[in-house]
């Protein structure tokens, strides 16, 4: 959401997204940076006071570390009550450490999360050290900027030219036990292409997808949420596994397929996701 547009911030209150990113960076022109900062902080504080955005998380994307707005952004966001700060073009552990130091100095709560945009070649190369920082809780792929820096086609079929970066991001997130979100899909008129990319992102292991238009929220929620069939299968896997343990048979099957501990853990994770979705409803 471009934080310079108050109308966009108000519109967000009617959208059922898991999180909102109030942007101070790319979506805001230089002459509107201060206004955007003020409005983003005000919206975050409104969420703290009135839950105007429901149970959704509020994240504010500051301007990059090398920009003239970075220090003021971080200082303002630190006490805004936002759930997270999104660091664009994160490239090293030092970038994260600098942000943490500034947040702490400005009075941020230790619970304020840091999300990192992985959108440069250096960021991809160092993604494991970004993910390993204890304050980082999510990695977000910036596929448009990354494609530009790589000098490759931004929307190549199947994103074959970004597969390495996408998989590095997911692997780093899984290693660190944090979330990974796929990048935006910019062709808003190509619904089929958006659906295909959601399928691909889910199959690669991403937990969700960043979006740029309200009309894509419902579809993304559907693709990245367990389906009725997923839930039914998970419940049967759990029941079969626990019954095998209780009876001492040692072997469980569901739909003719062997159920092992990893299937049991995945089933439990599926139902945990369902419960989190219900809690946000």
N, C-alpha and C positions, 0 to 999 in steps of 0.2 A: 504494500500500500504506500503510495507516495505521500509522505507526511505533510507536504506542503499543501495538499488538497484536503481541506476539512470535510468536504463532501464525501471523499473516499473513506475517511476515518469513520464517519457516521454510517456509511453504507456497510462497513464491516460488521456492524452490530447485528445485521440481519442475515449474515452468512454463517452457515454451520461448518466452520473450519476448525481443525484441531488447534491451530496456532495462527496468529497474525504477525507478519513482519512489517513493522512500521519503518519505512525506508527513509534514511537521510542521505543516501549515497547516489546511485546511478539515476534514480527516478526524480531527482531534485536538481534544479538548475542552481548555479552558484549564488545568484542573487536571492534565492529563496531558502538557503541553507539555515539561516537563523530562525526563520518562521517555521520551517519544518521541524527543527529541534524543539522549539517551544510547544508545537502542537502534538508532537509524538509524546513528549513528557507529560503533557496534560492528559492525553488519552490513556496513558499507562496509569497515571494516578487515579483517573476516573474508574478504571477497572478495579483498582485496589479498594476504592471507596464504595462502589455501587455494583460491581460485577456487570458492567454495561456490555461486556463482550462474552457473557456467560461463563462457561468453564474453560474457555479457550486460553491457551498460553499467549502471553504478549512478549514479543521479541522486538528489539529495536536494532536496526542495522546502522551502525555508525559509519562515518567516512573512514577511508583507509589511513593507516599509520603515517604515511608520507604526505598526507594532505594538510592544509592549514586549518581544517575544521576538526580534525581528529581529537585533539586535546579537549576542546570545549564540548564536543559531543559526549565523550566518555565521562567528563565531569558532570554533565547534566543528567545523563542516563543513570549514573551510579545510584542516585537516590530517587529515581522515578517510580520504583516499585515494579518495573518490568521483570518478567521471569528470566529473561535472557538477553544477552548482547550478541549480535551477529558481527563477527569480524570479517570484512571483505578482504579478498586477496591474501589470506593467511598463508604464510610461506615457511615459517619456522617456529620452533618452540620459543625463541626469543620474542617473536611477535606476540604470542599468547602471554608470555611472562610480563611484557610491557603493559599489555591491557590489564592484566590482573593487578599489577602494582598501581596503576592509575585508578582502577576501580576501588581498591582498598584505601588508597589515600583520600579518595573523594567520599568515603563513607558507605560504600556498597555493602550489602549484606553478604556473608560468605555463601549463602544459598543462591546468589545470582549466577546463573549458568552462562557459559560461553559456547556459542556455536561458531564454527569456522566454515567460511566459504573456501572450497577447494576449486580454484578457477584459473590457476596459472601453472605452467610447466614445473616451476620450482615447488609450488604447493603440492602437486601430485608427487613429485620426487621425495618430498618430506612429509607426506601425509601420515605416516606412522608416528612421527614425533608430535605432530599436532594432536592426533587422537589420544596419545598416551598422557597428555597433560591432565592432571586430576580435576581441573575446573571445566574441561571441555566435555560436553555431553552430546554433541551432535556434529556431524559433518554434512555439509550441503554442497552438492556438485553445482558449480557454475559453468555449465556446458557451453553457453554462448561465448563468454569471455575466453574460456579455455580453447575453443575451436579457433577463435581469432588469433590468440597467441601462437597456436600451433600451425597457423596458416593452412588450416584444412577446412573442408566444406562443413558448415555448421549443422546441416540437416541431411547428411548422407544417408542412404538407405540402411536401415538397421543400426545406424550410428557405429558402423564397423570401425571407423577411424577413432572412436573414443572408447572402445571396449576396454582397452588396457587401463585407462584412467578410471573408468567406472568401477571396474573390478578391484583396482587398488583401493579405492575409497571404501567399498563394502568390506573388503578383507581387513583393512585397518580398523574400521568401526567394530567389526565382530571381535577382533583381537582385544580391543580396549573395552568391549562391553558397552558401547554407546550406540546412538542412532545414526542412520545414514539416509539422507533424503536425495532423491534424484533431481536433476535440473529441470528448468522450465521448458515448456513446449510453446514456441512463439507463433506458430501458424494457427491462429484462432479460428480460421475458416475450415480447417482440415480436421474434422472430428474423427475420421477414421485413423489419421496419422496419430492423433492424440491417444486414441484407444490403444493402438499398437505400441506406442511408447510406454504407456502405463503397464501393459502386459510385460513388456521387456524389462522395465524397471523392477517390477515385482518378481519376475523370474530370476533376475540377477541378485535379488536379495535385499533391495532397498525397502525401508520401512514405510516410505511415503514419497510424495512428490511436491516440489514447490510449484506454485501456480501464479499466473498473472491476471486471471480473469475469473470473476465469480461464477460464470456459467460452467466452468470445469470442475468446481468443487464437488458437486454431488457424484460425478463420474469417478473422480479420484478416490473419494471416500468408499465407493462401492468396490473398486479394484483392489484397494489396499486393506480392506476389511475382510474378515473371514465370512464366507458365504454360508448359507444354511447347510449346504452339503459338507462344507469344511467343519462346521460345528458338530453335525451329526457324527461324522467320521471320528473327530477328536473324542467325543464322548464315548463312542464304542471302543476306541483304542484304550482309553483310560480304564474303562470297565473290564475289558478283557485282560489287560496287564495286571490290574489289582486282583482280579479273580484268580489268575494263575499264581500269584504270590500267596494269596490266602489259602488256596487248596494245595499248594506245593507242587503243582504240575510242572512248573518251570518253563512251559511253552505256551504262548498265546498267539492266536491268529485272528485277523479281521479280514473279511472278504477273501479268504484263502491265502492271505499274506502274513508272514511272520511278523509279530510285534516285538521289537527289541526296546531296550531302555531309551535309545535315541528317539524312537517313535513316540514313546510315552512322554518324554520331555517336550517334544514338539507339540503334542496334543495339549499338554498343560499350558504351554505358552499361547496356543491358539485361544484357549478359553480365558486366559488372563487378559488377552487383547480384547476379547468380547466384553469382559467386565469393565475394562477401562473405557470402552466406547459407551457402555451403558451409564457410567458415572458422569460422562460429559453431556449426556442427552438432556 
